[in-house]
Every structure is written in C-alpha cells, then in structure tokens.
Amino acid sequence: MKKDEDKSIKMAKDWIRNLSQGRKGREIETQALQNLHSIHLQKGLLRCNFIVPKSLMDKDGNWHAGTIATLVDVIGSSVIVATVGNITVSVDFNISYFSPAKINEEVEIEAKVLGELETKKTVS
C-alpha cells in the first residue's frame, strides 16, 4: 500500500471516529454513528457493523429512517475519503428499505466506490 493510501485510510478512520465521538460534525451524525464498529477499510471499500440502539428508534420501534440516511451519507463519504484523501459532499444517493431493523439488531453496512469520473465518485 502506498503512503498516500495509508494517509487517506487513516484520515477516513479518524473522521468516522471524531464524528461518532462528537468531536466533529453535528449531533445527528454523532447519534447516528454511536454504535458503529469498523470492520474493514481499504481504498474503495468500507465494511462496518452497526448495532441499532434504542435512542434511534421511531414510534413503531424500528430504526429511524432519518438516522439510516445520515449513516449512509457518512459511510459513503468515508469510503471516498479513503479513496481520494479528502472529504466530499454527497449530492445524490438512494436508499432501499427492505425490512425494518429493531433495537439491538446488528446490521452490516458496506460501501464501495464503483466508479470515478473527474471529481465525481459513484458509491454503492
């Protein structure tokens, strides 16, 4: 692994850690990331586990869709940081909700950089 790649990966890990601990970003990001555990991060790929806390439930006892969107945004941005070494803004993303997650359920999250075109990156 090149030194620049090491630096980009460290930057992404530090950014996630700082957001989850409330040292950067906003309260919504800190709350959405509070039970995130990074499993694997490399250039172009990020896999994490997340245990759904009670504090992120909606009125029906499911994981709140807004915090899912926040988590997807941060994870997608983080994999871009690990790939190119800087934080970028999400301009478009799509989330499919197949089934609700409940309190203490463990969810696996994976983000991949699928393509790059000039300054635009495609993440799934």
C-alpha angles and dihedrals in degrees: 000000000000121000091245090054090051089051092049093049092048089049091053093047092047091048092052091045092049093048093048091050095047096246092119136022127016135315092258090060092047091050094045092051099041096110099033118131117189112221104172134005127175136144106302098002136076125175121183140167122223128192110207109236125210090243091068097054125119124222091278094054095256129125104277113253093222093058090046089055091048091051092048090050093051094044092047091049091046094056088052090051089052089051104043105014101242138082115253133187122252110235101174135012137158128211125194115203106207099169136350122263118222135211113300092007113142116230126192116218125195128183124185132182101232099179147353128214115177104299096346123094128193115215129183 
